[in-house]
Amino acid sequence: MSQAFVRENDDLWLHDVAPTVNALIVFLTQENGGIRVNEIKTFTDPSGKEVHTMSNGLSYAKDDRGRWEVVVENPTP
């Protein structure tokens, strides 16, 4: 059987998403029940990683292997 077809039940994890912002938006929108998730802002953290803050309330960056991860931001006092 061709691998071009993906069963609906196949789980896609955040770290499996292609390393582009558009792919992240598509994934997050699907995870959000089809309600569009947008990028609110982008900034570079002190370690030099580009962090993308999204409308779902979370921030994401790519790890050292180029895979998406959730970034925990330290609240400022």
Residue pairs with C-beta under 8 A, 6 or more apart in sequence:
12 27
14 27
14 60
14 67
14 68
14 69
14 70
15 63
15 67
15 68
15 69
16 67
17 23
17 24
17 27
17 67
17 68
19 62
19 66
19 67
19 68
21 39
21 52
24 52
24 54
24 60
24 68
25 36
25 37
25 38
25 39
25 54
28 37
28 54
28 56
29 35
29 36
29 37
32 56
36 55
37 54
37 55
37 56
38 54
38 55
39 52
39 53
39 54
39 55
40 53
40 54
40 55
41 52
41 53
42 50
42 51
42 52
42 53
43 50
43 51
43 53
44 50
44 51
45 51
45 61
45 71
49 61
49 62
49 71
50 61
50 62
51 59
51 60
51 61
51 71
51 73
52 59
52 60
52 61
53 59
54 60
58 70
58 71
59 70
59 71
59 73
60 68
60 69
60 70
60 71
61 68
61 69
61 71
62 68
62 69
63 69
